[in-house]
Amino acid sequence: MISKIIGFSAQNRFVVFLMVLFLGIWGYWALKNTPLDAIPDLSDTQVIIYTEWPGRSPDLVEDQITYPITSTLLAAPKVQVVRGFSYLGSSFIYVIFEEGTDIYWARSRILEYLQAVKGKIPADVNPVLGPDATSVGWGFSYALVDEAGRHNLAELRSIQDYNVKLALESVPGVSQVASIGGFVKQYQVTIDPNRLSAYGISIMKVMEAVRKSNNDVEGRVLEFSGIEYMLRGRGYIKTVQDLKDIPVATDGAGTPVFLRDVATVQLGPEIRRGVADLDGKGEVAGGIVVVRFGENVLSVIERVKEKFKTEIAPSLPEGVHMVTTYDRSDLILRSIDTLKEEIIKLSIAVSVVCIIFLFHLPSALVVILTLPIAILISFICMHYLGVTSNIMSLSGIAIAVGAMVDASIIMVENAHKKLEEWEAHGGEGSKADVIIEAAKEVGPSLFFSLLVITVGFLPVFTLQAQAGRLFKPLAYTKTFAMLFSSFLAVTLTPVLMTLFIRGKIRPEDKNPIIVVLGKIYEPRVGFSLKYPKIIIVFAVIIMALTLYPILKLGSEFMPPLYEGTLFYMPVTVPAASISEVTKLLQMQDSLLKKIPEVAQVFGKAGRAETATDPAPLEMFETVINLKPESEWRPGMTVEKLKDEMNDVLTIPGVSNSFTMPIKARIDMLATGIRTPVGIKVMGPKIEEIERLGLELEKIIKEVPGTRSVYAERLTTGYFLDIRIKREAAARYGLTVDDVQGVIQSAIGGMNLTTTIEGRERYPVNVRYSRELRDT
């Protein structure tokens, strides 16, 4: 069968060339349209449930929201892991599904199960699904900077929330744009309880008056002179003055009591659970672009940049501009360019070796031309199977390059032998027939030997989870490359042999390279055959000696990829205030910026406004963009740089951790731990778990090679409990709910309503003045 294909191909050159031309053009199109990425997407199918319950303590959130939802979701189909996190006023639940689960099927199942949870959680709580993305999708981030100082942080945050964010979220492939830093503007009504007492007004009445004074209504239509007019009752709060003019009550003599008479109204910041800093120079407002699950990161980032350049930048106020703080496209392009360069170098090396050993340039062209065509055609299958061009998939091609040319080299060498014999016997018959017969002689064996090499990677396809997602692209591309090289070996190679094997063919014993190598090889082979026992014993000894280094070799899931950017992820003591965290963040960023190899530092403390970021306030995430390695100090390496940074950032109460952005996101997604190595302690009592964690922290610090160790503090946090005396409250006709309402609003502050100012939305908050709340 294979011999017939070889014969048909050699006799029908036009058909073969037409087929190869068609496949080559198709392969080139696939090459240009195959998505690029740095590494394969290793993220699991994940659904996030985010629940806000403003002001509630973490233990209350855990008992009434996180636990009821997680315990219910454990029964959902195809669920592998459920992780719950409870923080001040918010709950994050991460549901990891089995390999291969469609993300939108998973989201619909979670929605079904959330219906069953409604009766188990407080009535005023509404769990919502997070974006259809994971933290691995954080592909691009930016900061809005006003170097002229014309806009404050509140104005920059408003520009981010209602201009930049909305524009970027319309870009195809963007799941969410998470705002971080700055201040969210808030209308603050600071009530004076003494004035309330003087007028005999309760705080609840004031709150009700504010709620009822921010609304627009409709009045259907009226007709005048044949024209229909739609009626509108305009009552939205637009300014601080509108709030001041809200009537609260009367003094009994018909004189109205306005809100300004019992409270001070002003603009201020909403409570913050996250801050951002650039280069240690001060706070900034910015955003994080979260790429949708399964989308091509490079294409999405390019569309985001184009949107910024053409639409957003011209619309920004004068003096405000965008500074890119993280851009994964640089890593993707750099990684792919490096590997492409290596594949080209490898192909050239193979071509040079063919020319030297065949010692006949036209014959070497048979091998040289077959190689790029086989690589090009491989991209057809890559494109239609959704395999991206990344360092793993292109490595598969690089590994296969040497084996891909074996068949062509052997066929050409066999043709040379047959032509030598043909010339020695007088050259009877056609030279092309001799070449075709030589190809038929070894073609079937070569074809099946290449197929055996091809199926050698099939066991890789049985790998599951992250290992499968990492290594399957490599197995796919190597298999495709070998498969198409096998196909070309019995179709294109015989045709090229009949075209290029012309002129005088030098025998092997006339090739000076072969002669020199033969003189080196023959005596050694002779010695080995003469003393086989010595050679076997020597080989066994060498194998035995290799056991020790093999046992001492470390192991890792994937080789470390230098991303060109470092990720500094320290943690400090729990319960640190937002002001202290801000000072610490700026100190860290300014120290990092002084290191010569550092180009830019963008620090974040706490969480961004996204369900993909469950970071507490004491957790820092700092992106350190480095200069090109050509600008580094002599002898400086990444590890030395980490050590220097660790020494510079030795701050009491702070535990350092250095990694890289993509690696950190993958680690956190896979294990829920933000470092490459971690220990999980499980048990029924939180106090005992924390005690064991602290003991492990002390022990592991002594392990050689450990840079830093930090055990999570689970039971820390400062609480000021107000216990209501029910009997005393009853004497005033108050219930527990009445008193707790005052605690929520007067002390904690309560957002009563939201102003609507065009596309912008701002909360209206009511509470007592600071001096009354702090005593």
N, C-alpha and C positions, 0 to 999 in steps of 0.2 A: 504493500500500500504506500509506504513512505517512498520507496524507489520509484513508483509510478508518479507520485507528486513531484519528485525531483526531476524526472524526465519530462513531464508536462511543462514544468516551470521553465526549464532550459530551452524548450522548443517554442515557448510562447512568451517571449520576452516582453512584448507590448502589453499583454494582459497583466503580467506581473508588475511591470513598471506603473501601469495605470492604477492597479490596486494599491501599491505602495505609496503612490502620489496622493491618492484619496485618503489613505490612512494617515499619511504624514500631515496633510492639511487639517484633517480632523483632530489629530493629536496636538498640533500647534494651537488650534482654537481652544481645545481643552486645557492646554498649558496656560494660556492667557486668562481663562475664566475659572481656573481652580483657585479657591480662596487660599490666602496665605495666613499663617499663624506661626507663633514661635514654637509652641508645643501643642500636642493634641489636647482637646478639651477633656479634662480629667474629672469634671464636676459631676456629682450624682444628680439624679432627678430629685428636686427639692421643692417643697411648698412651705411658705412661711405664713404663719398666722400672727398678726400684730394686733394687740389690744391696748387701748389707752384707758386709764382710769385715773384722771388727774389728781395728784396730791397724795394718793394712797401709798402707804409704806410697803416695802418689798414683801414682808411676811403676809400682809393682807392680800396683796396681788397674787402671791403664791397659793394661798389657801382658797381664794374665791374665784380665781381666773385660771392660772397656769395649771394647777393640779386637775380641776374638772375637765379641762380641754384635753390635756395630754392623756389622761386615763381613758377618755372616750375614743381618741384617735388611735390608740394602740390596736383596736379591733378593725381598723380600716384595711381593705384588701391591698396586698403588695407592699405594706409598710414595713420597712426594715428597722429604722431607728426613729425615735421621737425625743427631741431635746427641748427642754423648757428653761427659760431664763426669766427671772422676776426682778424688776428694778423699781425705783421710785416712780410710780404713776404709769408704768408700762410693762407689758408682758410680751415676750418673744417666744414663739414655739416653732421649731424647725422639724419638719417631717421629711425624712429621707426614704425614698422608694427603691424598690428592687431594680436591678439592672435592666435597661430596655423599656422601662415604663414611660409612656408618653406623658409629657408634663401637663398637657391640658386635660387629659383623662384624669390624672392625679388631682389636679385642681378642682375638677368637678366632683370627684369623690369626697374631697375635704369639705366642700360646700355642703354636700348632703349630710355629712356627719356633724357639721356645725349646727345644723337645725336641731339635732338631738341635744345639743349642749345648752340651748337657750334657757331651759328651765333650771339649769344647775348654776348659772352665773347671775350676778346682779342685773336687774332689769334695765338699768341705764348704761350698761356696757355693751359695746357692739364690736365683736371680733371681725377683722377684715383680713383678706388675703394680701400678702405682700406682692411685690412685682414678680413677673414671670422671669426671674433672673436669680443669680447667686452672687455672693461677694467676689467670686472669680471674674465676674463681668465688669468689675471696676476698671475700665480700660482707659479712662481719660479724666483728668481733674484740672481745675483752673481756679484762679483767684481774681476777684475784681479789685483793682487798685486805683486809688485817686491820689496821685503823688502831689497834686496841687493843693490838696486839703480842702476842696470846696464842698465835699459831701461827707457826712458823718457815717458811722457804721450802720445806723438804722436805715439811712437812705440807700446805701450800697446793698443792704439786704433786701430792701424793697425792689431795687432794680433787678437783683438776682431772682427773686421769687416771682415777679409779675412781668418780667421782660425776657431775660435770658432763659430762665428755666422753661417757660411755656414754649418758647421758640425751639429750643433743643429737643424737647419731648415730642415734637412733631416730626423729627428726623426718623426715617425708617430704620428699624433695628434698635432704637433706643427704648429701653423699658421704663426708665425713670431717671430723672435728674435730681439728685439729693442735695439740698442746700445745707451749707455748714458755715458757722461763724456769723459775725455781725450781730445785730439786735433786731428782733421782730418788734415792730412798733405796736404799742398798746395804749389805749385810753385808760388812764388810771383815776378812779374815783376814790379819793382818800377821805374817809368819813371821820368826823369828829363826834364821838359818842356823847360828849357833854352838850353839844348843840342839839343832838337828837333828844336827849333827856329834857332840855329846856322847852322844846316844841312838843314833847310827848309823842315822838314818832319812833317806831321800831325800825331796826335795820332791815327787817324783812319787807316792810312797806316801801322803803327806799329801793330795794332790789326789784320789787314788783313794778315800781314806777319806771325804772330804767328799762326793764324788759318791754314794757308796753309803749315805750316812746321811740322805738326803732323799727318801723314797719311801713311798708307801702301796701295799699289795698286797691282793689278795682271797684268800680261802680257801674259796670256794664257800659251801656251807651245811651246817649241822648241825641235827638235829632233837632237841628235848627236850620230852618230855611232849606230843607232838602239835603242837608249835609249831616253825616253821622259823626258824632264826637265820642271818643272813648274816654270814660271818666277814670281818673287816678287820684287816690289820696296819698300825697307825698309826705312821708314821715321818717325817712331814713336819717340817721345821724351822720352829718358830714364833717362837722368841726367840733372843737372843744367847746365853743360857745353854745352849740346845739345841746350839748350835755348839761352845761351850766343852767340852761333855761328850762330844764325839765321840772314841771311842778310836782312836788312830793305830797303836799297837804295844804291846809289853810290854818290860820291861827285862831279860827273860831269867829273872827270878825269880818271874814270875807277877803282877808289879805292872803295871797298865795305864798306858800313857802317853797322856794325853788331849791334845786339841788345845790346850787352855789352857796345857799345859806347854811347848809349843814355839812358840806364837804368841799374839798379842794379838788379841782379837776385839772389834769395835766397829761402830757404825753410822756411815756416812759418805756422801758424795755420789758418784754415778756420774760418769764423765767426761762433760763437756758440750761440745756444739758450737754452742750458741746461748744467748743471754741476752736478757732483756726488762727494760725500765725504764719507769716512768710518771712524767712531769713532772720527771725528774731527781732524784726523792726517794729512789731506791733500787730494787733489783730487785723484780720481781713475777713471779708465775706467771699464765699466761693461756692463751687458746686462740684459734684462727682457724677459723671455720666456712667450709668449702669447699662451695659449692653444686654439685650434680650437673650435668653437661653437658646443656644443653637445657632445664633447669628454669627456672621463673619466679623470678627473684631476689627480687623484692618479696614474693611469697607465702611463700617459704621463710623469709625474714628475719622476717616477721610471725609465722610458726609458731614460730620459734626464740624470739622474745621472749615469746610466750605460754607456751611451755614453761618458760622461766626464771621467769616471774612466778608460775605456778600450781603447778609441781612442784619446781623446783630450789631457788629462793630459800628456801622454808620449810624445806628439808632441810639447808641449810648450817649449819655450827657458828655459835654465837653470836659476833658481831663480824666475821664474814666476809661480804663482799658483793661483787657483781659491778659493775664499772665498764665501760661501753661505750667502746671505744677507736676503733672504726670502724664506721659504719653506712651502707651504700650506699642504704638506703631513703630517707634524707633527700634525697639527690641526685635519686633517681628521682621522688619526689613533687614536689620543687621544680621540676624540669625540665618535668614534665608540666603542672603548674599554670600555669607561665609561658606555655607554648605554648597551652594551652586559653584562657587570658586573651587572648592575641593573636588567636586565631581568633574569639573572641566580639567583640573590638573591631573586627576586620576585617568581621565580619558586620553589626555595627551601622553601620559606616561605609558599607558597600554599601547597606544599607537606607535610610540617610539620603539618600544620593545618588539613589536611586530615587525617593524621595518628592519631593525638590527638582526633579528634572528631569521626572518625569511630572506633577508638580503636581496629583496626584489620589490621595489617600490610599487609597481602596478598590482602585484599580488597582495601587498599590505593594504592597498586601498579597499580590497574586498572586506577586510576586517574593520578598517577604520570607518567606512561608510555604513556598515551594518549597525554598529554600536549606537550612534545618535538616533537612528530611525527607531530602534527598539525602545530606547528611553522615551522618545517622543510619543510613540503609540501607547506606552504604559499610562500616560496621563488621561487617555480616554476613559479607561476603567476607573481611575482615581476620581475623575470628575463626576461620573454618574453614580458612583457608590458613596459620594459625599466625603471622600478622604481629602483633607486639606493638605496643602504643601507646607510641611513643618519639618523641624529638624529630625523627627523620627521617620516620617515617610520618605524624605529625601535620603536619609541614611540607608534605607532599604535598597534604594537604587545604587548608592555608592558601594554597598556590600556586594551587590550583584554584578558590578561592572566586570570584574575579573572573570567570573564564570560565564558571562554572556558572550565573550569572544572565543571561548574554548572551541566551540563547534566549528566556527569559521576558520580558526587557525589550523585545526586538525584536517579539515577538508582541503584547505589550500596546500598543506604539507603533503597530504596523500596525492593530490594532483601533481605536485612537483615530482614525487617519486615515480608516479606512473608515466609522466612525460619523459623522465630520464630513461626509463625502460623502453618507452616507445621510440625515442631517438636512438637508443642503443641497438634496436632491432630494425633500423632502417626507416622508421617513420611512415609505416604503411597505414592508410586510412586517414580519417579526419582528426585533427587535433582537438576539436570541440567534443567529438565522441569520446576521446580518451578522458577528457576532463569530466564529462557527464558520468562516465562509468566509474571514475574515481570517487565522485560524489555519492553515487549509488552504493558503492562498496561500504563506505563508513557512515553514510547519512542516517540510516535507520538506527544504528547503535547510538550515534550521537544524539539523535532526537529523543530517544527514550532515556538516555543518561541525563539529559537536561531536564526532562520531566521528573526524574527521580529527585534531582536537586530542588526542583520546584516544590514538590510535595513535602520536602524536608521541613518546611516552616508551617505546615498545616497544624501541628499541635499547638502553635501559638494562638490559633483561633479559638482554642478551648479555654483560654484565660478569661477570667471574669473580673468584674468591678474595675477598680482603677488600673490594675495590672493589664487587663485586657484593653482598656481604652488607651493605655500608653504604648503597648507593643503591637497591637493589631495593625495600625497604619504602616509600621515597618514591614510586617509580614505580608500585608497586601501588596505594597509596592515591589518588594523583592519577588513575590510570586508573579505579579504581572510582568515585570521585566524579564524574568526567566522564561515565562510562558511565550511571550512575543519573540524573544531571541530564539526559542525552539522553532517557532513558526517561520521566522525569517531564515533560519538555517537550512530549511528544506524548500524554500521558495526563492527568496532574493539572492542568497549566497551562491547557488549554482549558476544563476544568470550572470552575476557579477564576475564569477570565475571564468565563464566563457568569454567575457568582454575584456578583462584585465590581464589574465594570465597569457601574456604574449612575449615574444622575443626569447632571448637566451636565458634559460633557467640554470643557475649555478647549483651544482650538487652540494650536499652538506659538508663534504670533506674539503670544499674550496672556500667555505665561509670561515674567515679568521676568528670570529668570536666563538663559533662552535668548536673549532680546533683547540683554542686556548682552554675553554671550559672542559672539553673532553680530556685534555691532559691533566687537568686538576681532578676530574671526577674519577677517571678509570683506576688510578692506583688506590684510591680510598675504597672504591667498591671491591677491588681485588682483595684488599686487606680484610674487609668485613666478611667476605665469602670464605677467606682462608681461615679466619679465627672467629667463627660464629658464636661460640660459647663466651668468649671474652666480651664481645660486643653486647650480648644479651645481659650478662652480669653487670656490665657498665651501665646499661640502660636502666636496669632494675634499681641500681644504687642511686642514679640521678632521680628517678621517680620517688624513691623513698626520701631523698633529701628535700624534695619539694613539698612533702606533707607538712612540715613545720611552718613554712611561710603561708601555706594555704590555710592552715588553722588560725593563723594570726591575722589573716586578712579581714577587714571589716566588711559590713554589708549595708547597702542602702537601697531604698525603693527605686530611685532614679538618680543618675549622676547630677551633681550640682550644676545649675545653669547660671552663669554670671549674667544678670539682667541689665547691667550698666547702671542700676539704681539700687541703693540699699534701703532697707526698711527697719527703722528703729522703733521697737515696741516695748518701752518700759512700763512698769506699773508702780504706783506709789500706794501709800496706806489708804485704806477705805475711809470714806466720809470726809475727804478733803473738799473744801469749799471751792466754788467756781473761781473766786478771786485768787486763791492760792494756786489752783491748777493753772490758771492763766499765767501767773508769774513764773511758775516752774517751766511751763512750755516755752515761754519766751527765752528763759535762761538757757534751756537745752538747745534751742534753735540757734541762738547767738554763738554758743560755744562750738557747735558743729560747723557753722558758717566760717569760722576762723581757720579751719583746717584747709590747707592749700588745695587739696584734691577735690574739695566740695564746690560745686557750681551753684546749687540752690537747695534750700531747705524749706519744706512745707509741712508744718506740724499740725496735728489735730488731737485734741483731748476731748474725751466723751464721744457722743454719737452724732452722726449726720442724720438728717431727716429722712431716713429710709429704714425699712424693716430688715434690710440686709446687713445692718450695722448695729448689733446689740452691745456696743461697748459701754461700760460704765464710765463715770466721770473721771475715775482715777486711772483709766487706761489711755495711754498715748499711742498714736500711730503717726510716725514722722517719715515722710518720703525724702530721701537724701539723693538728689541728682548729682552724679559725679561728672567731672570733666573727662575728656578723652584721655586714654591711658598715655598717649604721647606727651601730655602735659603734666604727668605725675612726677614726683621726685624720684631720682634714680634708686632702684632697688625696692620701690614700694609695690606691695601686692595687696589684694583684697583682704586677705587675712590679717596682714600687718595693719591695714587701715582700720579694720574692725577693732583690733587690739588698742590702737591709739585712741579711737573714739571711746572705747570702753574706759580707758584711763582718764580721758578728759571729762567724761560724764559720770564720774564717781561722786554721786550726790547722796547724802544721808537720807534714808527712807525711800530710795528709788532702786528698783531691781531692773537691770538692763537686759535687753534681748535684741540681737541683731539677726536679720534674715533678709529676704528679698520679697518684693510685693506679690508676685504670682505664687511663689512657694508658700508664703504665709497664708494666702487665701485658700490654697489647696489644703494645707495642713488643718486650718480651722474648719473647713467644710467636711473633711474626711473624719476628723476625730473630735472636733469641738475644742481642741487645745491649740493655742496660738503659737506654740513652739514645735520644732521638729520632733523633740523627744519629751514625753510627758507620762505621768503615772496617774491613773484614775483610782480613787479610793471610794468604794461603795459600801453602804451600810444603812441601818435603820435610824441612827441618831446623828444629827448634824454636828453636835458638839464633839462626839467621838471621831467623826470623820475629820474634823478640823484638827483635833489633837494629833491624829496619826499623820496628817499632812505636814504639820509643823515638825514632827520628829523626822519624817522623810527629808524635809528641807535641810535639816542639820546634817543628816548622814550623807546626802548626795553632794553637798558642798565640798566634801573631802575627796570625792572621786576625781582622779587625774583627768585633766582636759575639760573640766566643767568651768564655764565662764561665769554663769549666774544661775541661781535656783530661786524659785518663788512658789510658795504654796498659797493657794487661794484662801483668803480669810472669809469664812462663811457666816460667822455669828457676830461679826463686828458691825458697828453702826451706832449712832447716838440717837436716842429717842427721848422726847419729853412727853410723857403720858398725862392726859387730863382725864381723871376719873370723875364721872358725874355722880353727885349725891342725889339719888332719885327722890328721897323724901324731902330734901331741901328744895329741889326743883318743883316738886308737887305743890309746895306752899305758895308758889308764884303762878301756879297753873301751867307750868311748863312740862313738856314731855322730853324724853331723851333726844328725840329728833329735833326739837326746837333748839336745845342747847348745842347740839352737834352742828346744826345749821349755822349758828353764830361762829363756832370754831372754824368751820370751813370758809365762811365768807369774811368775817372780821379779822381773823388771825392769818389764815392761810391765803385768803384772797380767792375770789371766785369769778371766772369769766361768765358774764351774764348773757351777753349777746355779741353780735359781730356786725361791725359797720360795713357798708357796701359803698365803696368809692370808686366807681368805674369798674375796672378789673381787679382792683385791690381790695383785700379783706383784712380787717384788723379787729382784735378782741377788745371788749370793754370790761374792765376788771374793777371789782369793788372790794375794799378792805379798810381796816383801821390804819392810822398813820404809823410810821415805823417806831416812833418812841413809845407808843402804846403797845405795839406787838412785841417789843424786845424786853419788856419788863414783866 
